[in-house]
């Protein structure tokens, strides 16, 4: 946990945001449900426990079956959980009391977990609003349904947009203590990628590399921040199969991150030549992606929207693809009609913090889009998860890529979706190419941006080849 004062100040700020525009005496209560353990095969064999990130942000207690209520009218805060009994102590050993855990988070009131039902029922009976965020875990949805007296299917429709927006506005801007933790997670990510690069050897199974990477995250942190993507078929964007033999002349996309013990995330991607050196054809495309990554980073600063950064990066990508005669025509028209989506069918980046895709459980558009922005319907741009105007304290990923996806190319060709800009004859020689993605994590600062973590993973053609020599 952070220092107690961090959580106290966060909850105080949240109560201030929730008072805006509310009728006096009717702001109601804010309800927070922490995660429970989830059985994998049977009750006593559970999946690895991961606490809810919003709960961690406001209360910091990293234990299952905790809940809390903030009375937005009276300012009273209460944590609900059960103290352990002798049967628990036999298996777990002595545990801190619920009251002591609550005090560590700056909450003076605690009560048994079952008492939560009466508190929520009293609020509903008095006609007071009960604010909560949309749950993602089934336990939390079922618990909320029980508290609210509705079916689980109805829970999402009763969530509080006011509370959600207040939380998003706070978590989007990282405090210094969070930035320090993200830097720490990125140091772990740097190490796991270095281990991966040093483990690439012809003839081994991809799984061996992944195992070495995961070992780093478990030895020094909580584990992976998401299931590792390591593949010689990078044209499949989220390829989690690790059963292939490492072959010569391939491109290996490694998209992986670490979660540290405070649950902050890193997320890096590098693309490596399995033989240690790029072919000329691979080098040509790799250089375009590298140029796009560097351009995007140079554009990141307060005041610019990440949508604009995405579009300007796509302009450069198409310009350099045009130099290879893969596309032809006016660059502005190509960007406007979304031709870049054929080669990069995802957005330039997303928010990062307590989750690798930070807060997307709260609603992707609420998190990633300002109120005056509307999500595009174009392939690629429509998948941009972070489009907002950037402010200091935002932590985002910068991950351009180029992929040659035969099924997508054939579909566009048949449907003439390229508006005549794509040279399909030239593209035929890239059907077996694969894909390339290069991703860094970036902190927006007062006067620009900086990369997170201790150093940048090798990214230029020369540095990658030298690092693999």
N, C-alpha and C positions, 0 to 999 in steps of 0.2 A: 504493500500500500504506500501511497504518498503520505506526506504529513497530514495530520487531521485538518489543519486549516484549509488545505486545498479543497477538500470535500465540503467543508462548511461554506466557503466562499462560493463554490459552484451552486450549491442548493439555494443560497441567498440570492444569487444572480437569477436563478431560474424562477424563484418566487416573484422577483421584481418583474421579469418578463411576463409572467402569467397574470399580473395585476392589471396590465394595460388593457383598457377597453372592457373590463369586466364590471358587472353591476356590484356595488358595494355589498359585502356580506354574502355574495352568491358565487364566489370564485370556485368553491367546492374543494375537492381533494385531488391530489395527484397520486396515482397508484403505481407502484413499481414491483414487478414480479421477477425475482431472480430465477435462474434456471434450476432444474432438478436433474438428478442423475437419470440416465436412460439405459435400460437393460439392452445388452447386445444379443445374448441368447436366452438368458434367464435372469431373474431379479438380482442375484448377487454377482453377476458378471456384466459390468456396465461399460459402455463406451467411455473413453477418456473424458473426464468432466471439463467443460469449458463454460465459464460464467457468461451471462448476458453482458454485452459491452456497455449498454446504457446504465445498467446496474453498477458495473465497475466504475464508470465515469462519476457517478454521484455518490456512491457509497463505498466502493473499494473492497468489500468483503468477498473473498474468493472461495465461498463455500456454498454447497447446494441447499435448497429449501429455505431461502431467506426472502422476505418481502418487506416493503416499506410504504408508509403513507405520509405525505406532506399535506397538512391542513393549510390550504392557501389563504384561508380567512384568519385563522388564529396563529398561524406560523408554527404550530406544533408538529414535530417530526417523531415518528415511531417506527422502530424496526421490529418485525415479527419473525420469530424462529423459535425452535425448541432446543433447550439444553439437552445434552446427552444423558442417558441413563446407564446403569451398570452394564447392561447388555452391550451397549455401544462401546463403553470403555474397554471391555474385554478384547474387542477386536481393533479398536482405534487408539486406545490409550486415553488418558485424561485430555480434555479439550477446554479451551477458553469458554467462559460463559457467554451467552448471547449479549448480556448487558455490557460485558467488557469489550466485546467486538463492536457493539454499537457505539460505545464511548470512543473507541479508536477512530471511528468515522465521524465523530463530533455529534452523535445523536444521543440525547440523554434518556430517551424513553424506549423501553422494549417491552414486548409482550409475547405470549406463546403464538405459534403460527396459526392455530385454530381461531384465535381472537380476531384475526383479520376479517373473517366473515361478518361478525357483528358490526365492525366499524364501517364496512362498505354498505351493509344493509341499512344502517342508521342514516348514512348520507343519502342513499337512494330514497328512503322513506321521507326524509325532510326535503326532497326535491333538489338536493344539491348536485351539481355536476360531478361526475367521477371521470377524471382524465387519465387516460392510459395510451400507450403506443401499441401499434399492431404487433401481436406476438408472432414469432416464427417457429418456436418450439410447440409441439403438440400439447405437452403438459401445460404450458403457460396458457394456451388457448382454452383448454378444458377447465383450468382453474379460473380463468376470467369468466367463462360462461357460467360456472357455478356461482361465482360472486355476484354476477350481474343478473342472474335468473333468466338466461337466454340460452339458445342452442349454440354450440361451437361455431356453426356456420354463420351466425349472426354477429359474432364478436368483432370481426374486422370492420363492419359497418358502423360500429359504435365508438371507434377510436377517436381520440382527440387530436384534431389537426392543429389546434392552438398549442398544445403541449409538444407535439411533434416538431412544429416549426421553431418553437423556443429551444428545444434540444439541438436541432440542426444548427441553428444560428450560433450556439455555443461551441459545439464540437467541431464545426468547420474551421475555427481559428484555434490553432494549437498553442497552449501555454508553453513556457520554457521547459517546465518539468516534462511535458509530453515530447517536446522536440528532443530532449536529451534521451528519452527512451526510444524514440524512433531512430536516432543516430546509433544507439546501442543495438537495436534490431537489425539495422543496416550493416553494422560491423559483422554480425553473425551471418547475414546474407552474403556479404563479401567473402567470408571464409568458406561458406558452403559452395559458392560458385568457384572459388579457387580450387577446392578439393575436387569438384566436378571436372574442371578443365584439366587438372593433373591426372585424372583417372581415365581420361579418354584414351583407349587403346584398341587397336583393331583386333577383332575376334572375340572380345568379351561381350557379355550380355548387358544391355542397357541397365537392367535392374541392379547390377553391381555398382554402377555409378550412383544411382539414386540412393542405394543403401548407404554409401559413404557420405552423401550429402545429408541425409536425414540424421545420421549419427552425429554430425556437428550440431544440428539444432536441438537434439535431445540431450547431448552432453553439456550444452551451455545455455539452453533456453527451454521454452515450453515445447517446441517442435516446429513443424512446418506451419507457415501462415495460410497455406492452402495446399492441396495435393499437387506434388511436383509434376510439371510438364517437361519431359525429356524425350525427344523423339528425332528420328531421322526423316520423319514425314511431317515437316513443319507446315505444310499446306493445310493440315488439319489443326485448327487454331488451338484447341484444348485437347491435345492428344495425351491421354494418361496411360497408354500402353507402354510397357517397358520390357517387352519380351523379345526385342530384335537384337541380332548380332550386329556389333558395330562394323560397318563395311567401309572400304576405302572410297574416297571421292564424294562422300555425302556431306550434307549440312546438318548439324545437330542443333536444334533449337532447345535451349534450356531456360525455362521460365519457372523460377522458384523463389521462395522467400522464407524468412525465418520469423517466428513469433517468440519474443523474449519472455522472461518470467513475469513481466508486468503486463503481458498480452499486447504489446505494441508490435506492429508488423513491418516487414520489408518486402519488396517485390522487385526483383531484377530479372532481366532477360538478356542473354547473350546467345549468339549463333556461332558455332565453331565448325571449322572444316575438320572432318574426322581424320583426314590424312595429315593434318598439321599445316597445310597450305591451301589457299583458295585457288581454284582454277580461274582463268581469266573471266569466264562467263559468270562464275560465282562472285568474283571480285567486283565486276561491273554493277551487279544488283546490290551487293553488300554496301558498296560505297554510297549508293543512292540512299539507302536506309540510314546509314551513318550520317550523311549530310542532313537528312531530315531531322534526326535526333538532335544534332548540334544546332540547327536552325531553331527548332522549337524551344530548346533551352535558352537560346539567346533572346527570344521574344518574351519569355515569361517575366512578368513584372506586375506590380500593382496597377490596376486600372484597365488592363487589357482583358477581354473575355477569352476563356480557353477555347471557345468556339472559333474565334478569330485565329488563334494560334493553330488550331487544327486545319482550318481552311488554307492558311498561308503555307503550312507544311505540305498540304496536298498539292498546292500549286507548284512547289519545288519538285515534289515527287514526279508529277506529270511532266514537268519541264525536262527532267533528266531521263525519264522513260521515252520522251519524244526524241531525245538525242540518240537513243538506241533504236529508233524507228518502231517502237512497240505501240505508240500512239501517235496520231497525226492531227494537226489542226490548231485552232486558237485555244490557248491555255485557259483564259478566263471563261470561255464557253464550256470547256471540259470540266472545270471546277464547279461551275454553276449547275451543270446537268448531272453531276455526281459520278463521273467516269472513274474517279479515284477509288470508288467502292469496289470495283472489280478486282483491284489489286490489294486494297486494304479495307476489308469489310468490317472493320471495328473502329472505335473511336481512338483518339490520341491518348486518352488517359482517364484516370478516376481518382477520387479522393482516397487517402490512406491514413490510417491511424490505429485505433483499437481493433479495427478490422482491416483486412487487406483491401477490400472494397468498402471503405468506411461508410457506415450508416445506411447502406443500401437496403437494409431491413426496414428502414423508416420510410422508404419510398424513393425510387431512383430519381424521379423528377423533382420532388421536394428537396432532395439533397443536392442534385447536380445542376439545377436550372434556376435562374432568377425569375421573379414573377413576370417580367416583361419578355421572357424567352419562351419559344415554343420548339419542341423537339421536331427535328426533320424526319421526313419519311424516306429519305434516300438511304440506300445501303451504305454502310460505313458511317456517314455523318449521323444517321439515325441511331447508331449504337454509341454515340459519344455520351459517356456517363457523367462527365464534368464539363459544363459549358459556361459556368458562371463567370462574372467579372471577378478577377483575382484580387485578393487582399493579403496583406502580410499575415503570416501564420497558416495559410493554406499549405497542405502537403499533398502533392499530386504526383501521379506517374506520367512519364513521357515515354511512350512506347510505339513509335511508328513501325510499320512492317510492310513487306511486300510478299504476297503469296500467289502462286500460280495453281489455281484450283480447277482441274480439268472440267468437272461437272458444272461449275459456275461459268467458266468460259464458254462451254458448249451452250448453256442456257441463254447467256447474253447474245451469243451469235445467232441462235435460232429466233430469238425474240427481237433482235435488232435493238437491244436495250442500250447500246453504246453510242447511239446517235451518229454513227459513222466515224467515230474518232479512233477506234481500235483497229490495229493492223493484225488481223487474225492469222494471216499467213506467217508473219514473223513470230507470233505467239506459239505456233505449233512446236517449235523447238524447245519450249519451256515446260511442256506438259509433265516432264519427269524431274523438274528442277527442285520442287519442294517449296520451302518458305524461309523467310528471314524476319526476325523481330529483334529489336534492340531497345531495352527499357532501363531507364534510370528513375530514381525517386528524387523529387525536387521540393524544396522548401521555398515558398515565396517570402522574400525579405522586404524591408522597408524601401530599398532602392533597386530591387531586381530579384535575383534568385540564387540559391546555392544547392549543390547536390548534398544529399544527406549521407551520413556515414563517414568513415575515415578516409576513403579514397575512392576513385572511380575505377570500376573494373575495366580491364583493357577493352578498347572499343575500336580503335583504328585498325585497318588491315594489317599494318606493320606490327602494332603492339600485340594483336591477337596471335599472329604467326610467331612472333618472337617468344611470347609466353608459352606457346605449345612446343617450342623447339626442344 
